[in-house]
Amino acid sequence: MDTPSGIALVVSDVDGTLVATDKSLSPATVAAVRRLDAAGIGFTLASSRPPVGLEALVAALDLRLPLGAFNGSTVCGPDLAILSEVLIPEAAARETVARFAAEGIDAWVFARGAWHLRDPSAPYADLERRTLQAEPTVVADLAPLIADAAKIVGVSRDHARLAEIEAALAADLGDRAAVHRSQAYYLDVTPPGTDKGGFVRDLGRRLGIPAERIATLGDAGNDVAMFRASGLSIAMGNADAAVRAAARHVTADNDSDGFARAIERFVLGAV
């Protein structure tokens, strides 16, 4: 069934977009995804989360398309089986972990299908447990995992300092890794040449859906690449000004059913 917007596929970010601040799915969000399905519009997720962090959402929303984990560098099926995976080059990964250590920032390494950290009581570890609905693997030394890292996260309560480190680390690593904050307190380092935009483009090609018939929703800097790969881009009201400026439309924030409102107004309704 064609809708006035002509959209055939919707790809959404998760944290800060699809789910509320407390990581819950609102009834309105669940209903909006069901309305997309009823309209024959595909729906999937592109997230900085690891595959395991998407499992509960797959079940709650009955997702059937491939999902982009780790900002699109790992693609998995709805059963979480890995379809493709790119790792961070080892030299860049080691430089990243060393930089975080020098800056006094906690480092998390996602590798070999698990979340690894040294201090289970570190800032935001409890939040990540609730988000992923999974426990970390506590290790004394991250070094043996670095060669297999799919994502490295620098975590800090000093959001302004993390923003400064983001710019400096991105400049130092150049094209050897992608560096973006997925939240004010999370600095993600992921494989080079891969981002959410690449995931959207690849999925569109796989499904035979042109960019102009794809809608994307997000709230963070790592979502802007996804906006550029789609014909209809929607930023959340809680997004930074630069992210809002990069989108075609802005909806309400993620604690005010902004996702559901965007689907109803811009995708299922007349634009």
N, C-alpha and C positions, 0 to 999 in steps of 0.2 A: 504494500500500500504506500503510495507516494504521499508525503506531507508537504505543506506549503514551503517548507525550508529546503526540500530536496535532499536532506541529509540521509545517508544510508548507513553510516557508522559513527559511533560516539566513543571516544577514548578519554578516560578521565584519570587524573591524578587521584591519590587516595587521601593522604594526610593533609589537612587544611582545606580539602575540597570535598571529597565524597563523604568523609566521616566528620563528626563534630570534634570539638577540642578534646572531649573525653573518650574519643575513638569509637563512639557508637554510631550505628546506622539508624537514622530516624525513619519512622514509618513513611514519611513523605518521600524520602530518598528511595526506599525499597519500592514504593508504588510507582515512582517515576521510571525506574529501571524496568519494571514489569510493563509499563505503558510503551516503552521503547520496543520491547520484545513483541508486544501485541501489534505494533505498527510495522513490524518487519525490519526494524533498525537494529543492527548489530551493536553490541556494547562490550567493552573490555577496559582493562586498567593498565596504566603505565605508572610505575611507582619506584621510589628509591628503596622500598622494602625488598628483602630477600623473598624467594618463592614461598617459604613457610609462612611468612607474614601475610600472604594473600589467601591462604587456605580457607579461613573462616568466611571471607568475603565471597569466594567462589561458591560456597555452600549456601550462604544467605541470599545471594542474588542469582543463583542458578546460571553462572557464567559458562559459556561454551567455546569461546574463542581463545586463541593464544594470549598470554599476558606478558607484559614487559616488566621484568624485575630489575633491580639495581640500575634504575634510570634507563632501562632498555638494553643494557649490555648482556643480560641473560633473558632468554625467551623460554617460557615454559607453557605446557598445555594446561588445561583446567584441572588435570590430575596431578599437576606440579612436576611432571616429567620434563626434564630439560630438553628443549628442542635445539637450542644453540647457546653458546656461552663464550664470552671473551674475557680474559683475565687481564689485570693490570701488569704491564711489563715489570719484571722483578726489580730492576734498578730504580724505577720510579716509585715502586711500592716501598722499597727500603728507604729511599730519600724522604718519602712522606712520613713514615713512622718515626724516623730520626728527627724530622722537623717538629712533629707533635711533641715528642719527648723533650726537645730543647725548649719548646714554648711552655712546657708544663701542662699540656693538654692531654686528656685521656684519649687513647686510641682504641678503636674496636676494629677487628679484622673479621670480615665475612669470607670464609673459605671452606672448601670441602663440605658444603651444605650446612654449615653451622655458624653461629655468632660467637666469636671468641673475644674475651677481655681479660685483663689482669685483676681488676678491682670490681667485684660484684656490687659494691656499695657506692660506686662512682656516680657523679651527677647524671641524672636521666636514665640510669640503668633500670630503675623500676618502671619508668614510663615506657621504655622499649620492651620490657617484659609484657606489659599490658597491651602494647601495640601489636607485637608479634604473636602474643599468646604462646610464647616459647621461652625457655630458660637459656641463658648463655652458657658456654663452655668456659670455665675459668682456667687460665693457664698462667704459669710463672713467666713464660717467655713467648712473645709473639713471633720471634724471628723464624722458627721453623715453618710458620704458616704463610709467610710473606710471598713466597713464590707461587702460591695457589690462590692469592687474594682476588676475589671478584669485586669487592668494595672495601675501602678503608674509611672509617668515620672518625673525625676529630670532634670531641664533645666538650663543651664548655658553658658555664653559666655566664661568662663574660661575652655577651653577644657582640659588642662593638669590637672587642679584640679579635674574635673569631672572623669578623668581616675583614679586618685588616690582614689577617693571616690568609684568608681566601684569596685576596688580590695578589699578595706576595707569592704564595705557593703556586697559583696559576701561572704567574709570570715565570717562575723558576722551572716549573715542569714543562711549560710550553705545550707542544703537541704530543708529549709522552703520556699524558693522562688528562682526563676531564675533571675539573674542580668546580663544584657548585655547592652552595648551602641548600639543603632540602627543607630545613627549618632554621630559625635564627640561631639555634643551639647545636645544629648538626652540620659539619662540613664534610661533604661526601667527595671522595676521590674514586673515580671509576675509570674503566679502560678508555683509551683515546679512540676517537673516531666513532664512538657510539654514544647515543643520547636518545631521549624520548622521541625526538623528531625522526630519527632513523627508524625507530620501531614503528611509528605511525606510517611512514612511507612504505616500509617493507610489508606491513600488514595490509595496507591499501592495495599494493600490487598483488599480494597473494589472493586477496578477495575480489580483485578486479574492480575496485572502487576508486575513482579519481579523487584527488585531494580536495577539489571543490565540494565534494559530497561527504566530507569527513568533518565532524565537529570535535573540538578538544576543550577540556576544562582543566584549570589549574590555578595555583596560588603562589608558586615560588619561581625563583630564577631558573631552575632546571626545567620548568614547564614552557619557557619561551620558545625553545627549539620545537616543541610540539605544536605550539601556536603557528609557527612558520610553515609547518608541514600540512596544515589543514585550511579548508576554506572558511570555516566558522570557528573562531577562537573566543573563549569566554573566560574571563578572569573572575576570581572570587572577590567579594568586597573586602575580605581580610588581607588581600594581596598587597604587597608594596606598590608604591606609585609607579615604578618602572615596569612592573609586571602588568598592572592594569593598563598602562599606556600601550603595551605591546599587543593587547587583545582587541578584538573587534567590539566586544560587548563586555560589560561588567554586571555581575549579578550580586545578590545579597551575600553576606558572609556565611561561613560554614556552620555557624551555630544558629543561623536563621533560615535554614533550608534553602540556602543559595543554590545548591546543585539542583534540587527539585524544581525550583522556580525557573532556573535557566532552561531546563529540559522542556518545561511546559511552554515557556514564552518563546524561546529562540529555535528550538528543534521541532517540537510538535505543533506549535502555533505558527501564525504568519510572522515573518521577519519584517 
